[in-house]
Amino acid sequence: MTKKQVGDSVLTDYLSEKQELEEKIVLLKHKYQTDLQTFETQLENSSVENFEAWDDLIQWKAYHQFLLELETKITDIRNGDFQMAE
């Protein structure tokens, strides 16, 4: 396989993962009718303990972080900035 073929294959996988993460984030945005930062602030300032919401916050933050990392990897692949094992 050429470097371009490998890059295209990896890029396809990354784009699929990105779409899945974005869909999970959209579901959380709809569930709480807000964005991550606002939701986190509301939860931290709430006097009511809501374990489901805290679990969702942890997941949401993880999805967000994974998405940022994945976007960097996608950019690297598109720029040909990766190495193949020989």
Short mmCIF file of the C-alpha atoms (twelve columns), coordinates in Angstrom:
data_MODEL
# 
_entry.id   MODEL 
# 
loop_
_atom_site.group_PDB 
_atom_site.id 
_atom_site.type_symbol 
_atom_site.label_atom_id 
_atom_site.label_alt_id 
_atom_site.label_comp_id 
_atom_site.label_asym_id 
_atom_site.label_seq_id 
_atom_site.Cartn_x 
_atom_site.Cartn_y 
_atom_site.Cartn_z 
_atom_site.pdbx_PDB_model_num 
ATOM 1  C CA . MET A 1  0.000   0.000  0.000  1 
ATOM 2  C CA . THR A 2  1.146   3.513  -0.698 1 
ATOM 3  C CA . LYS A 3  1.291   6.215  1.940  1 
ATOM 4  C CA . LYS A 4  -1.715  7.906  0.327  1 
ATOM 5  C CA . GLN A 5  -3.759  4.688  0.430  1 
ATOM 6  C CA . VAL A 6  -2.913  4.171  4.086  1 
ATOM 7  C CA . GLY A 7  -3.727  7.819  4.823  1 
ATOM 8  C CA . ASP A 8  -7.066  7.541  3.026  1 
ATOM 9  C CA . SER A 9  -7.965  4.384  4.938  1 
ATOM 10 C CA . VAL A 10 -7.051  5.879  8.309  1 
ATOM 11 C CA . LEU A 11 -8.833  9.120  7.402  1 
ATOM 12 C CA . THR A 12 -12.023 7.188  6.644  1 
ATOM 13 C CA . ASP A 13 -11.851 5.532  10.068 1 
ATOM 14 C CA . TYR A 14 -11.212 8.857  11.807 1 
ATOM 15 C CA . LEU A 15 -14.072 10.571 9.994  1 
ATOM 16 C CA . SER A 16 -16.403 7.761  11.035 1 
ATOM 17 C CA . GLU A 17 -15.289 8.085  14.660 1 
ATOM 18 C CA . LYS A 18 -15.717 11.857 14.450 1 
ATOM 19 C CA . GLN A 19 -19.281 11.489 13.218 1 
ATOM 20 C CA . GLU A 20 -20.117 9.097  16.073 1 
ATOM 21 C CA . LEU A 21 -18.703 11.510 18.662 1 
ATOM 22 C CA . GLU A 22 -20.553 14.454 17.146 1 
ATOM 23 C CA . GLU A 23 -23.814 12.495 17.256 1 
ATOM 24 C CA . LYS A 24 -23.287 11.655 20.936 1 
ATOM 25 C CA . ILE A 25 -22.580 15.315 21.696 1 
ATOM 26 C CA . VAL A 26 -25.699 16.424 19.814 1 
ATOM 27 C CA . LEU A 27 -27.799 13.983 21.859 1 
ATOM 28 C CA . LEU A 28 -26.467 15.474 25.092 1 
ATOM 29 C CA . LYS A 29 -27.035 19.026 23.818 1 
ATOM 30 C CA . HIS A 30 -30.635 18.126 23.044 1 
ATOM 31 C CA . LYS A 31 -31.138 16.282 26.319 1 
ATOM 32 C CA . TYR A 32 -30.055 19.276 28.384 1 
ATOM 33 C CA . GLN A 33 -30.953 22.028 25.887 1 
ATOM 34 C CA . THR A 34 -27.559 23.716 26.323 1 
ATOM 35 C CA . ASP A 35 -23.886 23.499 25.468 1 
ATOM 36 C CA . LEU A 36 -21.164 21.783 27.476 1 
ATOM 37 C CA . GLN A 37 -19.774 24.858 29.219 1 
ATOM 38 C CA . THR A 38 -23.192 26.132 30.315 1 
ATOM 39 C CA . PHE A 39 -24.254 22.663 31.436 1 
ATOM 40 C CA . GLU A 40 -21.112 22.241 33.524 1 
ATOM 41 C CA . THR A 41 -21.618 25.635 35.178 1 
ATOM 42 C CA . GLN A 42 -25.273 24.899 35.919 1 
ATOM 43 C CA . LEU A 43 -24.432 21.524 37.391 1 
ATOM 44 C CA . GLU A 44 -21.630 22.891 39.567 1 
ATOM 45 C CA . ASN A 45 -23.918 25.621 40.910 1 
ATOM 46 C CA . SER A 46 -26.911 23.361 41.496 1 
ATOM 47 C CA . SER A 47 -27.932 22.575 45.062 1 
ATOM 48 C CA . VAL A 48 -29.599 19.333 43.937 1 
ATOM 49 C CA . GLU A 49 -27.378 16.268 43.526 1 
ATOM 50 C CA . ASN A 50 -28.123 14.642 40.167 1 
ATOM 51 C CA . PHE A 51 -25.898 11.628 39.593 1 
ATOM 52 C CA . GLU A 52 -27.179 10.985 36.068 1 
ATOM 53 C CA . ALA A 53 -26.339 14.548 35.067 1 
ATOM 54 C CA . TRP A 54 -22.855 14.245 36.601 1 
ATOM 55 C CA . ASP A 55 -22.297 10.994 34.686 1 
ATOM 56 C CA . ASP A 56 -23.461 12.707 31.509 1 
ATOM 57 C CA . LEU A 57 -21.089 15.608 32.190 1 
ATOM 58 C CA . ILE A 58 -18.136 13.239 32.534 1 
ATOM 59 C CA . GLN A 59 -19.070 11.510 29.280 1 
ATOM 60 C CA . TRP A 60 -19.704 14.800 27.488 1 
ATOM 61 C CA . LYS A 61 -16.317 16.181 28.514 1 
ATOM 62 C CA . ALA A 62 -14.636 12.964 27.369 1 
ATOM 63 C CA . TYR A 63 -16.444 13.068 24.013 1 
ATOM 64 C CA . HIS A 64 -15.403 16.691 23.601 1 
ATOM 65 C CA . GLN A 65 -11.756 15.917 24.389 1 
ATOM 66 C CA . PHE A 66 -11.694 12.880 22.081 1 
ATOM 67 C CA . LEU A 67 -13.241 14.987 19.328 1 
ATOM 68 C CA . LEU A 68 -10.550 17.655 19.669 1 
ATOM 69 C CA . GLU A 69 -7.811  15.016 19.515 1 
ATOM 70 C CA . LEU A 70 -9.454  13.339 16.545 1 
ATOM 71 C CA . GLU A 71 -9.738  16.633 14.658 1 
ATOM 72 C CA . THR A 72 -5.987  17.138 15.125 1 
ATOM 73 C CA . LYS A 73 -5.298  13.639 13.787 1 
ATOM 74 C CA . ILE A 74 -7.593  14.264 10.800 1 
ATOM 75 C CA . THR A 75 -5.741  17.470 10.004 1 
ATOM 76 C CA . ASP A 76 -2.415  15.653 10.260 1 
ATOM 77 C CA . ILE A 77 -3.578  12.882 7.909  1 
ATOM 78 C CA . ARG A 78 -4.957  15.383 5.400  1 
ATOM 79 C CA . ASN A 79 -1.623  17.216 5.453  1 
ATOM 80 C CA . GLY A 80 0.301   13.963 4.998  1 
ATOM 81 C CA . ASP A 81 1.867   14.446 8.405  1 
ATOM 82 C CA . PHE A 82 2.115   10.810 9.486  1 
ATOM 83 C CA . GLN A 83 4.590   7.965  9.239  1 
ATOM 84 C CA . MET A 84 4.039   4.407  8.142  1 
ATOM 85 C CA . ALA A 85 5.620   1.477  9.907  1 
ATOM 86 C CA . GLU A 86 7.978   -0.420 7.678  1 
# 
